[in-house]
Amino acid sequence: MGGGMIRPGSGRDPGLCDGLGVMLALLLLAVAAPACASSPEAPREAAVPAVEATAATHSATADTATISVSAQASSSVVPDRARLRFAIETDAETAAVAAQRNGELTTASIAAVRSLAGSDDDLSTTGFSINPVYSRDAERRVIGYRVVNALVVTLSDIERVGPVIDAAVGAGANRVDGLEFFAADSRAAYLDALARAVERARAEAETMARAAGGELGRVVSLQSSSMGQPVARVMAEGLAMSATPIEPGDQTIGASVRLEIQLVGR
């Protein structure tokens, strides 16, 4: 018998093995192809210049010089309102007697003021106190009590200020603690002062920029604050006069600004 011998366990066809190897290689290539196509290498390289450009922009902004200036301006307005502060002060050996006397004088003073005040005027109590009065010797004994009732009246007609003071004092008020004149509407005066304060600040900044060899750029920040104050008058001699003279004068409305602006080279 001259045929070939077949060994157990070695019955594999060489052609079949070669075909399976080719198919397996093709399958591996098909799986690897999408991963290669979605490689993030190219996008990462494109994003680097954008990040560097942003950093350069921030650096340039931080290095930009600025000029900071402050300026003030004011406008005058004629007052048309008045605020009068007065009080009734009484002393007695006991707190009850001092309070009773104070109540009587306060009631009379309020009635006298309201008889002259207008419908738009306001009268209110701002403070009330009862305190012991001590002797001035070393023993510091209580020798009595003092009652103080403080009132404030706001008048819409400044022509009534003098008569109201005289009426209050004549009815029992024995302290005039203050008198203020003010304008009910000072908005226009404030805006005028604010505009001129900004103009002054800008002019100073322009002078500084030219002296530094540059020019002004954009405004970085601008802050403002008001400085309006009532016109204060001390009533020192009004208590002894039958007709208290009043001269209100003008009220000054002020504005302050702080300007910060870029300095650009020419």
C-alpha positions in Angstrom: 0.0 0.0 0.0 1.8 3.0 -1.2 -0.8 5.8 0.0 0.0 8.5 2.6 -0.8 8.2 6.3 -3.3 10.2 8.1 -2.3 10.9 11.8 -5.0 11.3 14.4 -5.6 14.9 15.4 -3.8 16.4 12.4 -6.7 16.4 10.0 -6.5 20.2 9.2 -6.8 21.5 5.7 -4.0 24.0 4.9 -6.2 26.0 2.5 -8.9 26.4 5.1 -6.4 27.8 7.7 -5.1 30.3 5.2 -8.6 31.5 4.5 -9.4 32.0 8.1 -6.3 34.0 8.7 -7.2 36.4 5.9 -10.7 36.9 7.3 -9.4 37.5 10.8 -6.9 40.2 9.5 -9.7 42.0 7.6 -11.9 42.0 10.7 -9.2 43.5 12.8 -8.6 46.2 10.2 -12.3 47.1 10.1 -12.5 47.5 13.9 -9.3 49.7 14.1 -10.4 52.0 11.2 -13.1 54.1 13.1 -10.7 54.6 16.1 -8.1 56.0 13.7 -10.6 58.2 12.0 -11.7 59.8 15.3 -8.2 60.6 16.5 -8.3 63.9 18.6 -4.7 64.9 17.7 -5.7 67.4 15.0 -8.3 69.4 17.1 -5.9 69.6 20.1 -3.3 71.2 17.9 -5.8 73.7 16.5 -6.9 74.8 20.0 -3.5 75.9 21.2 -3.2 79.1 19.2 -6.6 80.3 20.5 -5.6 79.9 24.1 -2.3 81.7 23.6 -4.1 84.6 21.9 -6.5 85.0 24.9 -3.6 85.0 27.3 -1.9 87.7 25.2 -5.0 89.8 25.3 -5.3 89.7 29.1 -1.7 90.6 29.4 -2.0 93.6 27.2 -5.0 94.8 29.1 -3.3 94.5 32.4 -0.3 96.4 31.2 -2.4 99.4 30.0 -1.8 102.6 32.0 -4.7 104.6 33.4 -5.2 108.1 34.8 -7.3 108.7 37.9 -8.6 112.2 38.7 -11.1 113.7 41.2 -13.1 116.9 40.8 -15.8 118.8 42.5 -18.3 121.4 41.4 -21.3 123.2 43.1 -24.5 125.1 42.3 -26.6 127.4 44.3 -30.3 127.1 44.9 -32.7 129.4 46.8 -34.2 127.6 49.8 -38.0 127.4 50.1 -38.3 125.3 53.2 -37.3 125.7 56.8 -36.8 123.2 59.7 -36.9 124.7 63.2 -35.9 122.7 66.3 -37.0 124.0 69.7 -37.6 122.6 73.2 -39.4 123.3 76.5 -37.2 122.7 79.5 -38.6 122.8 83.1 -37.0 122.1 86.5 -38.7 121.3 89.8 -38.0 119.5 93.1 -39.9 116.5 92.0 -40.2 114.7 88.7 -44.0 114.9 88.8 -44.1 118.7 89.2 -41.5 119.2 86.5 -43.4 117.0 84.1 -46.7 118.7 84.8 -45.2 122.2 84.2 -43.5 120.9 81.0 -46.7 119.5 79.7 -48.6 122.7 80.2 -45.9 124.8 78.4 -45.5 122.3 75.6 -49.3 122.2 75.0 -49.3 126.0 74.8 -46.3 126.1 72.5 -47.7 123.6 70.1 -51.0 125.5 69.9 -49.2 128.7 69.2 -47.1 127.1 66.4 -50.0 125.4 64.7 -52.0 128.6 64.7 -49.3 130.0 62.3 -48.3 126.9 60.4 -49.8 125.9 57.0 -51.6 122.8 56.0 -48.4 121.4 54.4 -46.3 122.1 57.5 -45.3 119.3 60.0 -44.9 119.4 63.7 -43.6 116.5 65.7 -41.8 115.5 69.0 -38.2 114.4 68.5 -37.3 113.7 72.2 -38.6 113.6 75.7 -36.5 113.1 78.9 -36.7 113.3 82.7 -33.3 113.4 84.5 -32.2 114.2 88.0 -30.4 117.4 88.8 -27.4 116.9 91.1 -25.8 119.4 93.5 -22.4 120.7 92.5 -20.7 119.8 95.7 -18.7 116.6 96.5 -21.8 114.8 97.8 -23.6 115.0 94.4 -27.1 115.0 96.0 -30.2 115.0 93.9 -31.7 118.4 94.3 -34.4 118.3 91.7 -35.5 117.0 88.3 -35.4 118.3 84.8 -37.9 117.6 82.0 -37.1 118.4 78.3 -39.6 118.0 75.5 -37.9 118.6 72.1 -40.0 119.5 69.0 -39.3 120.1 65.3 -41.5 122.0 62.8 -41.0 122.0 59.1 -42.4 125.1 57.3 -43.2 125.3 53.6 -43.1 129.1 53.8 -39.9 130.6 55.1 -41.6 133.9 55.7 -43.3 132.3 58.6 -40.1 131.3 60.4 -39.7 134.5 62.4 -43.4 134.7 63.6 -43.3 130.9 64.5 -40.2 131.3 66.6 -41.7 134.3 68.5 -45.0 132.5 69.0 -43.3 129.4 70.4 -41.1 131.3 72.7 -44.0 133.5 73.9 -46.0 130.4 74.7 -43.3 128.8 76.8 -40.5 127.4 74.6 -37.2 128.4 76.2 -34.7 126.6 73.9 -34.2 127.1 70.1 -31.8 124.4 69.2 -31.4 125.0 65.5 -32.8 126.3 62.2 -32.1 125.0 58.8 -33.1 126.2 55.4 -33.3 123.9 52.4 -34.8 123.5 48.9 -37.6 121.1 48.5 -36.3 120.2 45.0 -32.6 120.5 44.4 -32.3 117.8 41.7 -31.7 120.3 38.9 -28.9 122.0 40.8 -27.3 118.7 41.6 -27.3 117.5 38.0 -25.7 120.8 36.9 -23.0 120.5 39.5 -22.4 116.9 38.5 -22.0 117.7 34.8 -19.5 120.4 35.6 -17.5 118.1 37.9 -17.2 115.5 35.1 -16.0 118.2 32.7 -13.4 119.3 35.2 -12.2 115.8 35.7 -11.9 115.2 32.0 -10.0 118.4 31.4 -7.5 117.5 34.1 -7.1 114.0 32.7 -6.5 115.4 29.2 -3.8 117.8 30.5 -2.0 114.9 32.3 -2.2 112.7 29.2 -0.6 115.3 26.9 2.1 116.0 29.5 2.8 112.2 29.5 3.1 112.1 25.7 -0.2 110.2 25.2 -3.9 110.7 24.8 -7.0 109.5 26.5 -8.6 106.2 25.7 -11.9 104.7 27.0 -13.3 105.4 30.4 -12.6 102.6 32.9 -14.7 103.8 35.8 -16.7 106.9 36.9 -18.1 107.4 40.4 -20.1 110.3 41.9 -21.4 111.5 45.2 -23.5 114.5 46.4 -22.5 117.1 48.9 -25.6 119.2 49.4 -26.1 120.6 52.9 -28.9 122.7 54.4 -28.2 126.3 55.2 -27.7 126.4 59.0 -28.5 129.5 61.0 -27.9 129.8 64.7 -30.7 131.7 66.5 -28.7 133.3 69.3 -30.6 136.6 69.8 -34.1 135.7 68.6 -35.3 134.8 72.1 -35.1 138.4 73.2 -36.8 140.0 70.2 -40.4 140.6 69.4 -39.9 140.1 65.7 -37.1 137.6 64.9 -35.3 138.6 61.7 -34.6 135.8 59.2 -32.1 135.8 56.3 -31.9 132.4 54.8 -29.3 133.0 52.0 -28.6 130.4 49.3 -28.1 126.7 49.7 -25.1 125.1 48.0 -25.5 121.8 46.2 -22.2 120.1 45.5 -21.1 117.0 43.5 -17.9 115.1 43.5 -16.7 112.6 40.9 -13.8 110.2 40.5 -12.7 109.4 36.9 -10.4 106.6 35.8 -9.5 106.6 32.1 -7.0 104.7 29.9 -3.8 106.4 28.8 -3.0 105.5 25.2 0.3 106.2 23.5 0.3 108.5 20.4 
